[in-house]
């Protein structure tokens, strides 16, 4: 079945460091790909998405590019802030199965 | 615009007891989802409603879990009887149309079964 694999956390960075959180997927067909973020005490929020190969999703300084050849959707940010500390979830939507499949999440901790 | 509301936020029960969670969607959102998020794992879909009809409940343990969405608005998820492995955060999400539309998540209910 469809699945998403994320790098294990926590990822610990200093403010202004470069961030990469790896995400790879296994799916039949051509899924849409998402990054969700969960801040402490809050619900999941959609951060960005890409619906086809080579699409780049971006929001709040975060970017991810849909790479079909490597089945990857890595999340990047050039300069993280303390306020980016949260848990980040990669997810896919296979329109044939009509359900979101989430990875296990990666906790990011940014220190001043 | 008000977000998805859930209550209670926390619940502690003994095994074999029953428990119910409540979700109030964003106004006008036709589709409602219940997810189970076990510690260290990503959310897993339990059931999806379109208005007040069930679209997908293939991963709902129907011997102990039940859910309803009366009048296509609020929804309740019930567990009876609870087991230790039901300890998790239960998330409600809603979207305007089908699963192809963005899902908006509530803050979740953290359940601890002792």
Interface residues (C-beta under 8 A of the other chain):
Chain A: X4 X36 X41 X42 X43 X44 X45 X46 X89 X91 X93 X95 X98 X99 X100 X101 X102 X103 X104 X105
Chain B: X3 X4 X40 X41 X42 X43 X44 X45 X48 X55 X56 X91 X93 X98 X99 X100 X102 X103 X104 X105 X106 X107 X108
